[in-house]
């Protein structure tokens, strides 16, 4: 699975210091934040795993689109 690589890698003197989160995780978190901020959606009725699946679906689509543009 393409996770987009690291979202916030940290390097000091060309050596990796920390891995941070993947770009896929970051995109999914941003999608989840958008879901929660949308007052027209009743997020309170969603089941947790369904919300997570939706957020990661958006993240996967964003990574796929990003890969298309990089070609």
Biopython code that builds the backbone (N, CA, C, O; Angstrom):
import numpy as np
from Bio.PDB.StructureBuilder import StructureBuilder

atoms = [
    (1, "UNK", "N", (0.842, -1.179, 0.000)),
    (1, "UNK", "CA", (0.000, 0.000, 0.000)),
    (1, "UNK", "C", (0.886, 1.242, 0.000)),
    (1, "UNK", "O", (1.883, 1.313, 0.718)),
    (2, "UNK", "N", (0.511, 2.190, -0.799)),
    (2, "UNK", "CA", (1.243, 3.450, -0.841)),
    (2, "UNK", "C", (0.720, 4.345, 0.280)),
    (2, "UNK", "O", (-0.425, 4.796, 0.241)),
    (3, "UNK", "N", (1.564, 4.597, 1.275)),
    (3, "UNK", "CA", (1.150, 5.451, 2.383)),
    (3, "UNK", "C", (1.597, 6.895, 2.193)),
    (3, "UNK", "O", (1.401, 7.726, 3.080)),
    (4, "UNK", "N", (2.191, 7.196, 1.051)),
    (4, "UNK", "CA", (2.611, 8.557, 0.758)),
    (4, "UNK", "C", (3.950, 8.937, 1.348)),
    (4, "UNK", "O", (4.437, 10.043, 1.114)),
    (5, "UNK", "N", (4.547, 8.056, 2.098)),
    (5, "UNK", "CA", (5.816, 8.394, 2.749)),
    (5, "UNK", "C", (5.572, 9.159, 4.046)),
    (5, "UNK", "O", (4.445, 9.246, 4.534)),
    (6, "UNK", "N", (6.622, 9.694, 4.574)),
    (6, "UNK", "CA", (6.525, 10.405, 5.854)),
    (6, "UNK", "C", (5.967, 11.808, 5.651)),
    (6, "UNK", "O", (6.350, 12.508, 4.713)),
    (7, "UNK", "N", (5.065, 12.212, 6.531)),
    (7, "UNK", "CA", (4.466, 13.541, 6.441)),
    (7, "UNK", "C", (5.409, 14.604, 7.001)),
    (7, "UNK", "O", (5.536, 15.686, 6.429)),
    (8, "UNK", "N", (6.057, 14.302, 8.098)),
    (8, "UNK", "CA", (6.917, 15.283, 8.754)),
    (8, "UNK", "C", (8.235, 14.653, 9.199)),
    (8, "UNK", "O", (8.522, 14.612, 10.395)),
    (9, "UNK", "N", (9.031, 14.168, 8.265)),
    (9, "UNK", "CA", (10.305, 13.570, 8.676)),
    (9, "UNK", "C", (11.219, 14.633, 9.277)),
    (9, "UNK", "O", (11.211, 15.791, 8.860)),
    (10, "UNK", "N", (11.980, 14.228, 10.230)),
    (10, "UNK", "CA", (12.904, 15.149, 10.882)),
    (10, "UNK", "C", (14.327, 14.668, 10.638)),
    (10, "UNK", "O", (14.646, 13.501, 10.866)),
    (11, "UNK", "N", (15.162, 15.560, 10.181)),
    (11, "UNK", "CA", (16.563, 15.208, 9.966)),
    (11, "UNK", "C", (17.456, 16.235, 10.648)),
    (11, "UNK", "O", (17.152, 17.426, 10.707)),
    (12, "UNK", "N", (18.550, 15.733, 11.150)),
    (12, "UNK", "CA", (19.580, 16.589, 11.732)),
    (12, "UNK", "C", (20.892, 16.132, 11.133)),
    (12, "UNK", "O", (21.263, 14.964, 11.255)),
    (13, "UNK", "N", (21.597, 17.047, 10.484)),
    (13, "UNK", "CA", (22.867, 16.718, 9.842)),
    (13, "UNK", "C", (22.731, 15.514, 8.913)),
    (13, "UNK", "O", (23.557, 14.602, 8.942)),
    (14, "UNK", "N", (21.685, 15.519, 8.093)),
    (14, "UNK", "CA", (21.409, 14.484, 7.092)),
    (14, "UNK", "C", (21.089, 13.112, 7.680)),
    (14, "UNK", "O", (21.085, 12.123, 6.947)),
    (15, "UNK", "N", (20.824, 13.028, 8.973)),
    (15, "UNK", "CA", (20.452, 11.757, 9.587)),
    (15, "UNK", "C", (19.005, 11.852, 10.052)),
    (15, "UNK", "O", (18.592, 12.849, 10.643)),
    (16, "UNK", "N", (18.242, 10.795, 9.776)),
    (16, "UNK", "CA", (16.845, 10.793, 10.193)),
    (16, "UNK", "C", (16.758, 10.735, 11.705)),
    (16, "UNK", "O", (17.362, 9.875, 12.346)),
    (17, "UNK", "N", (15.993, 11.667, 12.267)),
    (17, "UNK", "CA", (15.841, 11.761, 13.715)),
    (17, "UNK", "C", (14.551, 11.096, 14.174)),
    (17, "UNK", "O", (14.524, 10.404, 15.192)),
    (18, "UNK", "N", (13.498, 11.309, 13.424)),
    (18, "UNK", "CA", (12.203, 10.742, 13.796)),
    (18, "UNK", "C", (11.381, 10.482, 12.559)),
    (18, "UNK", "O", (11.532, 11.167, 11.548)),
    (19, "UNK", "N", (10.509, 9.493, 12.635)),
    (19, "UNK", "CA", (9.708, 9.140, 11.477)),
    (19, "UNK", "C", (8.439, 9.974, 11.348)),
    (19, "UNK", "O", (7.961, 10.187, 10.233)),
    (20, "UNK", "N", (7.893, 10.441, 12.437)),
    (20, "UNK", "CA", (6.636, 11.179, 12.352)),
    (20, "UNK", "C", (5.525, 10.259, 11.881)),
    (20, "UNK", "O", (5.593, 9.045, 12.075)),
    (21, "UNK", "N", (4.513, 10.827, 11.268)),
    (21, "UNK", "CA", (3.390, 10.034, 10.758)),
    (21, "UNK", "C", (3.484, 9.944, 9.245)),
    (21, "UNK", "O", (4.220, 10.700, 8.612)),
    (22, "UNK", "N", (2.733, 9.017, 8.673)),
    (22, "UNK", "CA", (2.720, 8.912, 7.222)),
    (22, "UNK", "C", (1.818, 9.996, 6.646)),
    (22, "UNK", "O", (0.967, 10.556, 7.338)),
    (23, "UNK", "N", (2.020, 10.273, 5.386)),
    (23, "UNK", "CA", (1.171, 11.237, 4.700)),
    (23, "UNK", "C", (-0.272, 10.738, 4.667)),
    (23, "UNK", "O", (-1.213, 11.530, 4.736)),
    (24, "UNK", "N", (-0.437, 9.432, 4.561)),
    (24, "UNK", "CA", (-1.791, 8.853, 4.563)),
    (24, "UNK", "C", (-2.495, 9.143, 5.883)),
    (24, "UNK", "O", (-3.665, 9.523, 5.892)),
    (25, "UNK", "N", (-1.789, 8.966, 6.998)),
    (25, "UNK", "CA", (-2.374, 9.278, 8.304)),
    (25, "UNK", "C", (-2.725, 10.758, 8.412)),
    (25, "UNK", "O", (-3.781, 11.116, 8.932)),
    (26, "UNK", "N", (-1.844, 11.604, 7.923)),
    (26, "UNK", "CA", (-2.075, 13.047, 7.976)),
    (26, "UNK", "C", (-3.307, 13.422, 7.157)),
    (26, "UNK", "O", (-4.169, 14.165, 7.627)),
    (27, "UNK", "N", (-3.387, 12.899, 5.916)),
    (27, "UNK", "CA", (-4.544, 13.193, 5.075)),
    (27, "UNK", "C", (-5.833, 12.682, 5.710)),
    (27, "UNK", "O", (-6.854, 13.367, 5.662)),
    (28, "UNK", "N", (-5.802, 11.491, 6.304)),
    (28, "UNK", "CA", (-6.990, 10.940, 6.952)),
    (28, "UNK", "C", (-7.413, 11.820, 8.128)),
    (28, "UNK", "O", (-8.604, 12.054, 8.331)),
    (29, "UNK", "N", (-6.456, 12.299, 8.890)),
    (29, "UNK", "CA", (-6.778, 13.198, 10.003)),
    (29, "UNK", "C", (-7.396, 14.496, 9.531)),
    (29, "UNK", "O", (-8.312, 15.022, 10.164)),
    (30, "UNK", "N", (-6.897, 15.014, 8.420)),
    (30, "UNK", "CA", (-7.463, 16.246, 7.873)),
    (30, "UNK", "C", (-8.888, 16.012, 7.347)),
    (30, "UNK", "O", (-9.765, 16.862, 7.500)),
    (31, "UNK", "N", (-9.099, 14.845, 6.724)),
    (31, "UNK", "CA", (-10.451, 14.510, 6.255)),
    (31, "UNK", "C", (-11.403, 14.388, 7.440)),
    (31, "UNK", "O", (-12.528, 14.885, 7.388)),
    (32, "UNK", "N", (-10.955, 13.731, 8.503)),
    (32, "UNK", "CA", (-11.786, 13.592, 9.699)),
    (32, "UNK", "C", (-12.114, 14.949, 10.300)),
    (32, "UNK", "O", (-13.240, 15.189, 10.735)),
    (33, "UNK", "N", (-11.135, 15.826, 10.321)),
    (33, "UNK", "CA", (-11.366, 17.177, 10.837)),
    (33, "UNK", "C", (-12.424, 17.883, 9.994)),
    (33, "UNK", "O", (-13.291, 18.572, 10.531)),
    (34, "UNK", "N", (-12.354, 17.713, 8.679)),
    (34, "UNK", "CA", (-13.350, 18.308, 7.799)),
    (34, "UNK", "C", (-14.737, 17.747, 8.039)),
    (34, "UNK", "O", (-15.719, 18.488, 8.046)),
    (35, "UNK", "N", (-14.821, 16.424, 8.239)),
    (35, "UNK", "CA", (-16.119, 15.818, 8.533)),
    (35, "UNK", "C", (-16.726, 16.443, 9.782)),
    (35, "UNK", "O", (-17.904, 16.801, 9.799)),
    (36, "UNK", "N", (-15.920, 16.569, 10.815)),
    (36, "UNK", "CA", (-16.407, 17.086, 12.097)),
    (36, "UNK", "C", (-16.774, 18.563, 12.025)),
    (36, "UNK", "O", (-17.648, 19.022, 12.761)),
    (37, "UNK", "N", (-16.115, 19.306, 11.147)),
    (37, "UNK", "CA", (-16.389, 20.738, 11.030)),
    (37, "UNK", "C", (-17.614, 21.027, 10.169)),
    (37, "UNK", "O", (-18.153, 22.133, 10.212)),
    (38, "UNK", "N", (-18.055, 20.053, 9.394)),
    (38, "UNK", "CA", (-19.200, 20.249, 8.508)),
    (38, "UNK", "C", (-20.484, 20.130, 9.309)),
    (38, "UNK", "O", (-20.871, 19.034, 9.714)),
    (39, "UNK", "N", (-21.138, 21.244, 9.535)),
    (39, "UNK", "CA", (-22.347, 21.252, 10.365)),
    (39, "UNK", "C", (-23.536, 20.586, 9.681)),
    (39, "UNK", "O", (-24.549, 20.322, 10.329)),
    (40, "UNK", "N", (-23.430, 20.311, 8.381)),
    (40, "UNK", "CA", (-24.527, 19.648, 7.674)),
    (40, "UNK", "C", (-24.469, 18.130, 7.827)),
    (40, "UNK", "O", (-25.428, 17.438, 7.487)),
    (41, "UNK", "N", (-23.361, 17.610, 8.331)),
    (41, "UNK", "CA", (-23.231, 16.176, 8.570)),
    (41, "UNK", "C", (-23.512, 15.887, 10.034)),
    (41, "UNK", "O", (-23.078, 16.630, 10.913)),
    (42, "UNK", "N", (-24.226, 14.825, 10.292)),
    (42, "UNK", "CA", (-24.481, 14.423, 11.668)),
    (42, "UNK", "C", (-23.437, 13.384, 12.066)),
    (42, "UNK", "O", (-23.712, 12.185, 12.104)),
    (43, "UNK", "N", (-22.241, 13.871, 12.360)),
    (43, "UNK", "CA", (-21.120, 12.993, 12.676)),
    (43, "UNK", "C", (-21.401, 12.170, 13.927)),
    (43, "UNK", "O", (-20.878, 11.064, 14.068)),
    (44, "UNK", "N", (-22.203, 12.685, 14.815)),
    (44, "UNK", "CA", (-22.503, 11.976, 16.057)),
    (44, "UNK", "C", (-23.198, 10.647, 15.853)),
    (44, "UNK", "O", (-23.166, 9.796, 16.742)),
    (45, "UNK", "N", (-23.830, 10.446, 14.696)),
    (45, "UNK", "CA", (-24.518, 9.184, 14.451)),
    (45, "UNK", "C", (-23.628, 8.160, 13.754)),
    (45, "UNK", "O", (-24.030, 7.008, 13.596)),
    (46, "UNK", "N", (-22.439, 8.554, 13.340)),
    (46, "UNK", "CA", (-21.544, 7.631, 12.651)),
    (46, "UNK", "C", (-20.933, 6.654, 13.640)),
    (46, "UNK", "O", (-20.699, 6.977, 14.805)),
    (47, "UNK", "N", (-20.687, 5.469, 13.152)),
    (47, "UNK", "CA", (-19.972, 4.473, 13.942)),
    (47, "UNK", "C", (-18.489, 4.715, 13.718)),
    (47, "UNK", "O", (-18.065, 4.959, 12.589)),
    (48, "UNK", "N", (-17.701, 4.651, 14.778)),
    (48, "UNK", "CA", (-16.285, 4.999, 14.726)),
    (48, "UNK", "C", (-15.503, 4.375, 13.584)),
    (48, "UNK", "O", (-14.754, 5.068, 12.897)),
    (49, "UNK", "N", (-15.668, 3.065, 13.370)),
    (49, "UNK", "CA", (-14.880, 2.440, 12.320)),
    (49, "UNK", "C", (-15.330, 2.874, 10.932)),
    (49, "UNK", "O", (-14.518, 2.893, 10.007)),
    (50, "UNK", "N", (-16.601, 3.223, 10.762)),
    (50, "UNK", "CA", (-17.086, 3.715, 9.474)),
    (50, "UNK", "C", (-16.487, 5.080, 9.168)),
    (50, "UNK", "O", (-16.121, 5.361, 8.027)),
    (51, "UNK", "N", (-16.388, 5.921, 10.178)),
    (51, "UNK", "CA", (-15.790, 7.250, 9.999)),
    (51, "UNK", "C", (-14.320, 7.108, 9.627)),
    (51, "UNK", "O", (-13.833, 7.794, 8.729)),
    (52, "UNK", "N", (-13.620, 6.225, 10.313)),
    (52, "UNK", "CA", (-12.200, 6.008, 10.025)),
    (52, "UNK", "C", (-12.017, 5.477, 8.604)),
    (52, "UNK", "O", (-11.120, 5.923, 7.888)),
    (53, "UNK", "N", (-12.854, 4.538, 8.194)),
    (53, "UNK", "CA", (-12.755, 3.999, 6.830)),
    (53, "UNK", "C", (-12.990, 5.100, 5.801)),
    (53, "UNK", "O", (-12.276, 5.177, 4.801)),
    (54, "UNK", "N", (-13.987, 5.951, 6.040)),
    (54, "UNK", "CA", (-14.242, 7.057, 5.124)),
    (54, "UNK", "C", (-13.047, 8.008, 5.059)),
    (54, "UNK", "O", (-12.649, 8.436, 3.976)),
    (55, "UNK", "N", (-12.482, 8.334, 6.210)),
    (55, "UNK", "CA", (-11.339, 9.252, 6.249)),
    (55, "UNK", "C", (-10.150, 8.675, 5.494)),
    (55, "UNK", "O", (-9.489, 9.387, 4.738)),
    (56, "UNK", "N", (-9.873, 7.387, 5.696)),
    (56, "UNK", "CA", (-8.752, 6.755, 4.996)),
    (56, "UNK", "C", (-9.045, 6.571, 3.504)),
    (56, "UNK", "O", (-8.121, 6.577, 2.690)),
    (57, "UNK", "N", (-10.309, 6.409, 3.142)),
    (57, "UNK", "CA", (-10.662, 6.350, 1.716)),
    (57, "UNK", "C", (-10.329, 7.670, 1.032)),
    (57, "UNK", "O", (-9.777, 7.688, -0.068)),
    (58, "UNK", "N", (-10.670, 8.770, 1.691)),
    (58, "UNK", "CA", (-10.311, 10.084, 1.148)),
    (58, "UNK", "C", (-8.798, 10.225, 1.060)),
    (58, "UNK", "O", (-8.276, 10.733, 0.068)),
    (59, "UNK", "N", (-8.098, 9.780, 2.085)),
    (59, "UNK", "CA", (-6.634, 9.876, 2.088)),
    (59, "UNK", "C", (-6.036, 9.074, 0.938)),
    (59, "UNK", "O", (-5.122, 9.544, 0.261)),
    (60, "UNK", "N", (-6.547, 7.871, 0.718)),
    (60, "UNK", "CA", (-6.035, 7.037, -0.374)),
    (60, "UNK", "C", (-6.275, 7.697, -1.727)),
    (60, "UNK", "O", (-5.413, 7.655, -2.604)),
    (61, "UNK", "N", (-7.443, 8.303, -1.895)),
    (61, "UNK", "CA", (-7.746, 8.998, -3.152)),
    (61, "UNK", "C", (-6.820, 10.202, -3.351)),
    (61, "UNK", "O", (-6.380, 10.471, -4.469)),
    (62, "UNK", "N", (-6.530, 10.914, -2.277)),
    (62, "UNK", "CA", (-5.633, 12.070, -2.382)),
    (62, "UNK", "C", (-4.225, 11.625, -2.771)),
    (62, "UNK", "O", (-3.573, 12.278, -3.586)),
    (63, "UNK", "N", (-3.755, 10.527, -2.200)),
    (63, "UNK", "CA", (-2.424, 10.020, -2.544)),
    (63, "UNK", "C", (-2.398, 9.544, -3.994)),
    (63, "UNK", "O", (-1.430, 9.792, -4.712)),
    (64, "UNK", "N", (-3.461, 8.861, -4.425)),
    (64, "UNK", "CA", (-3.521, 8.390, -5.812)),
    (64, "UNK", "C", (-3.511, 9.574, -6.785)),
    (64, "UNK", "O", (-2.830, 9.529, -7.809)),
    (65, "UNK", "N", (-4.252, 10.617, -6.472)),
    (65, "UNK", "CA", (-4.282, 11.800, -7.329)),
    (65, "UNK", "C", (-2.925, 12.492, -7.325)),
    (65, "UNK", "O", (-2.467, 12.970, -8.363)),
    (66, "UNK", "N", (-2.294, 12.546, -6.187)),
    (66, "UNK", "CA", (-0.957, 13.144, -6.071)),
    (66, "UNK", "C", (0.045, 12.385, -6.935)),
    (66, "UNK", "O", (0.892, 12.990, -7.592)),
    (67, "UNK", "N", (-0.058, 11.051, -6.930)),
    (67, "UNK", "CA", (0.836, 10.233, -7.743)),
    (67, "UNK", "C", (0.608, 10.463, -9.230)),
    (67, "UNK", "O", (1.563, 10.462, -10.007)),
    (68, "UNK", "N", (-0.653, 10.661, -9.639)),
    (68, "UNK", "CA", (-0.956, 10.947, -11.050)),
    (68, "UNK", "C", (-0.290, 12.237, -11.499)),
    (68, "UNK", "O", (0.274, 12.311, -12.591)),
    (69, "UNK", "N", (-0.360, 13.245, -10.655)),
    (69, "UNK", "CA", (0.201, 14.555, -11.006)),
    (69, "UNK", "C", (1.726, 14.531, -11.038)),
    (69, "UNK", "O", (2.350, 15.337, -11.728)),
    (70, "UNK", "N", (2.322, 13.605, -10.292)),
    (70, "UNK", "CA", (3.789, 13.532, -10.242)),
    (70, "UNK", "C", (4.371, 12.877, -11.490)),
    (70, "UNK", "O", (5.570, 12.990, -11.747)),
    (71, "UNK", "N", (3.542, 12.201, -12.257)),
    (71, "UNK", "CA", (4.026, 11.502, -13.458)),
    (71, "UNK", "C", (4.256, 12.443, -14.596)),
    (71, "UNK", "O", (4.663, 12.016, -15.677)),
]
sb = StructureBuilder()
sb.init_structure("model")
sb.init_model(0)
sb.init_chain("A")
sb.init_seg("    ")
for serial, (resi, resn, name, xyz) in enumerate(atoms, 1):
    if name == "N":
        sb.init_residue(resn, " ", resi, " ")
    sb.init_atom(name, np.array(xyz, "f"), 0.0, 1.0, " ", f" {name:<3s}", serial, name[0])
structure = sb.get_structure()
